[in-house]
Amino acid sequence: MQPQRYDMFIDGESRKPAGGEWFPTDNPYLGTPWAEIAKGTAQDVDDAVRAADRALRAGPWAELTASARGALLRRLGDTIAANARHLAELEVRDNGKLFTEMYGQLTYVPQWFHYYGGLADKIEGTVPPIDKKGYFAYTKKEPVGVVGVITPWNSPLLLLAWKIAPALAAGCTVVVKPSEFTSASTLELVRLFHEAGLPPGVVNVVTGFGQDVGAALVEHPLVRKVTFTGSDATGRRINEAAARDFKQVSLELGGKSPNIVFADADIEAAVNGAVSGIFAATGQTCIAGSRLLVQESVHDEVVGRLVDLARTARMGDPMDEATQVGPITTPAQYAKVLDYIDIAREEGARLVLGGRAADRGGLFVEPTVFTGVRNTMRIAQEEVFGPVLAVIPFKDEDEAVALANDSRYGLGAGVWTTDIGRAFRMADRIRSGTVWVNTYRAVSYLTPFGGFKDSGIGRENGIGAITAYLADKSVWINT
Ligand code: NAD
């Protein structure tokens, strides 16, 4: 069968790439290409950014009232809800994650458009009490400008929504560069948005590779803000390039999140939380609880129960609702995960589960657990982005805090305890953007999400996220 071909979406219409080239996108479960994606060029980026700039300044989008903009956003949310299954299937075909997870995300994604749609007409200025006689001043908030949006492959549309829902609510226009591994769902979503009445030029998509279209987008002079989710290596490059032209950035980067089990915890709940914390999405989430810190007195019990539970995880077809662990998304990521397993062994960590490519074809790696890990080891400090758990024992609360914070990352952390005082103390002392107590992985459009330290700059979600797409202006009048 001929693979389906996807063009880009620029200025409200489907657009062939200026260079006339397409590249294959693979199904990681089958290991075969299923579609061809337009290979964008700097010329396509320029066309898209100019279309976004025109839409920002004049025409149907610029003329919409804030309330009408909000109503349109809510309609876009409804469009996603009506197409959730179809969009989830596209994501699974591209990234190999479980259909149950991607469909679950897609049924939640509309909330971002409903929530930020509701905020669109609540963006208000102020009238400061001016301390100079004969003057009146007021402030207003304006869209920051054209936004470059760069997304990764692990949750393409969820992470896209975190960015474009507040950006559009603020009145901005955007050019999206999805991951080269998972472009299809973004292209399909934006096509559906236009069917639902989104004016041309407001959301444009240029597909292709990071080093060419991604870099060209970040460097384009008409882009005034870049919002990025991906690895810290790429985030650093983007931050440096954006700084040269004083562009604003929001960066959601990697993590090495500690999941901390105290002896007073509900051990069964903690073990379930530890297993889903690392093995959900085959470990390919920025918030993976990849360091399990366990208080010494319950260490052996926790490890024993965890290994028993993880051993039963069913690997297989991500479309099958009984599957619990799917494949790794890309061959490069697969090789990286296996390399880290070797590194952990060489560092002297003790392998107690898995540790191999699964003997079943496709990009599968067995759920893997190492004990005897010291926090200085690379397996405890570097992001693997795969199903590999490093277990580290600790004595007391102070040591748990010290180990948790001894990381260049600070994205998420889990605390398992039945002591309410300890829960509050740990939440205060851990340097991470989110702390979960007796749960793990909960996120919502209502609560800010982002990282301390190398995990990023800025926060997404919640009321505050819209301010990342707004610029204050002061107006003075000599009365
Ligand atoms: P990546 O950094 O390789 O790629 C992300 C995006 O950046 C892709 O679209 C890519 O094409 C683009 N890109 C690459 N080089 C570029 C350049 N020079 N200029 C502009 N764009 C460029 O990341 P990935 O492998 O797709 O995703 C995995 C990473 O994302 C992990 O490190 C993970 O922790 C992180 N992540 C973070 C969050 C979060 O919210 N903090 C969420 C999911 C994933």
Residues whose N, C-alpha, C, O or C-beta is under 5 A from the ligand:
A	BS01	NAD	I150 T151 P152 W153 K177 P178 S179 E180 G208 F209 G210 Q211 G214 A215 T229 G230 S231 D232 T234 R237 E252 L253 G254 G255 T285 C286 S455
